[in-house]
Amino acid sequence: MSAHRLDTSGLLCPLPVIRTQDRIKTLACGDTLTVVASDPGTLQDIPAWCRVHGHVLLESVDQGDRFRFLIEARH
């Protein structure tokens, strides 16, 4: 298992989810992806995307001006 990071700061919906989806496709099952975002919409969008696509949201943190998500890839 490998840990990866994606910074989508400055991007607005739907780009953070699209970039997350594109990056997850390149990972092996069980790898983790930390996504950092500045768009408040990601607080709902990323967890919903994980549910729909079967990935595991391990952590969601509101850091004020940034949001951090830890996702485990499941393929």
C-alpha positions as CSV (number, residue, x, y, z in Angstrom):
1,M,0.0,0.0,0.0
2,S,1.2,3.5,-0.9
3,A,0.2,6.9,0.3
4,H,-0.5,9.7,-2.2
5,R,-1.5,13.3,-2.0
6,L,-3.5,15.6,-4.2
7,D,-3.9,19.4,-3.7
8,T,-7.0,20.8,-5.3
9,S,-6.8,24.2,-3.5
10,G,-8.2,27.0,-5.6
11,L,-10.3,24.8,-7.7
12,L,-14.1,25.0,-7.6
13,C,-16.8,22.4,-8.1
14,P,-16.7,20.0,-9.9
15,L,-13.0,20.1,-10.4
16,P,-11.8,18.8,-7.0
17,V,-14.0,15.7,-7.4
18,I,-12.9,15.2,-11.1
19,R,-9.2,15.5,-10.1
20,T,-9.8,13.1,-7.2
21,Q,-11.5,10.6,-9.5
22,D,-8.7,10.8,-12.1
23,R,-6.0,10.3,-9.4
24,I,-7.8,7.4,-7.7
25,K,-7.9,5.5,-11.1
26,T,-4.1,5.4,-11.1
27,L,-3.9,3.9,-7.6
28,A,-3.8,0.3,-6.5
29,C,-6.6,-1.2,-4.3
30,G,-5.7,-0.3,-0.7
31,D,-3.6,2.8,-1.5
32,T,-4.6,6.0,0.2
33,L,-5.1,9.4,-1.2
34,T,-5.0,12.6,0.9
35,V,-7.0,15.3,-0.9
36,V,-6.7,18.9,0.2
37,A,-9.3,21.3,-1.0
38,S,-10.4,24.9,-0.5
39,D,-14.0,24.6,-1.9
40,P,-16.5,24.2,0.9
41,G,-18.7,22.1,-1.4
42,T,-16.1,19.3,-1.2
43,L,-17.4,18.6,2.4
44,Q,-20.4,17.0,0.8
45,D,-19.1,16.1,-2.6
46,I,-16.1,14.0,-1.7
47,P,-17.9,11.8,0.8
48,A,-20.8,11.3,-1.6
49,W,-18.4,10.5,-4.4
50,C,-16.7,7.9,-2.2
51,R,-20.0,6.3,-1.3
52,V,-21.2,6.1,-4.9
53,H,-17.9,4.6,-6.2
54,G,-17.2,2.3,-3.3
55,H,-14.1,4.0,-2.0
56,V,-13.6,4.3,1.8
57,L,-13.5,7.8,3.4
58,L,-11.2,7.2,6.3
59,E,-11.0,10.9,7.5
60,S,-12.6,14.2,6.8
61,V,-11.1,17.3,8.5
62,D,-12.3,20.9,8.3
63,Q,-9.2,23.0,8.8
64,G,-11.0,26.4,8.4
65,D,-9.7,27.6,5.0
66,R,-8.8,24.1,3.8
67,F,-10.5,20.7,3.9
68,R,-8.6,17.4,4.1
69,F,-9.9,14.0,3.1
70,L,-8.2,10.7,3.5
71,I,-9.5,8.1,1.0
72,E,-8.7,4.4,0.6
73,A,-9.0,3.3,-3.0
74,R,-11.2,0.2,-3.6
75,H,-11.4,-1.1,-7.1
